[in-house]
Amino acid sequence: MGDLPYLFVLWWPISVYYAKRNNYFGLSITASLLTIFFFISVNSISSPQVVWAVYPIFIILWWPLSMYYYSYQKKKFSLLLEEK
């Protein structure tokens, strides 16, 4: 579990960087990749013969997908309002 402190040390400056620029989709992509790397490294260190990291990775991937879908719907709704 030596990777856990590195995850939080990297997570904080990344979240501050993206929050200042109001780029929450970029934050979701970067934080998801960082968290996925964390789960893969913990899986390979603790039990390399069992690939259990796939299950939390699928859950983590919903964050950027939902952010993309929200921004897509927001743009689609604003275009509908402009047409009327």
BELURKA-V235528 format. One record per backbone hydrogen bond with DSSP energy under -1.0 kcal/mol. NH is the residue of the N-H (numbers start at 1). CO is the residue of the C=O. Records with the same first field share a line. If there is no record, write none. Layout:
NH->CO ; CO
//
This chain:
7->3
8->4
9->5
10->6
11->7
12->8
14->10
15->11
16->12
17->13
18->14
19->15
20->16
23->18
27->23
28->24
29->25
30->26
31->27
32->28
33->29
34->30
35->31
36->32
37->33
38->34
39->35
40->36
41->37
42->38
43->39
44->40
45->41
46->42
47->43
50->47
52->50
55->52
57->53
58->54
59->55
60->56
61->57
62->59
63->60
65->61
66->62
67->63
68->64
69->65
70->66
71->67
72->68
73->69
74->70
75->71
76->72
77->73
78->74
79->75
80->76
81->77
82->78
83->79
//
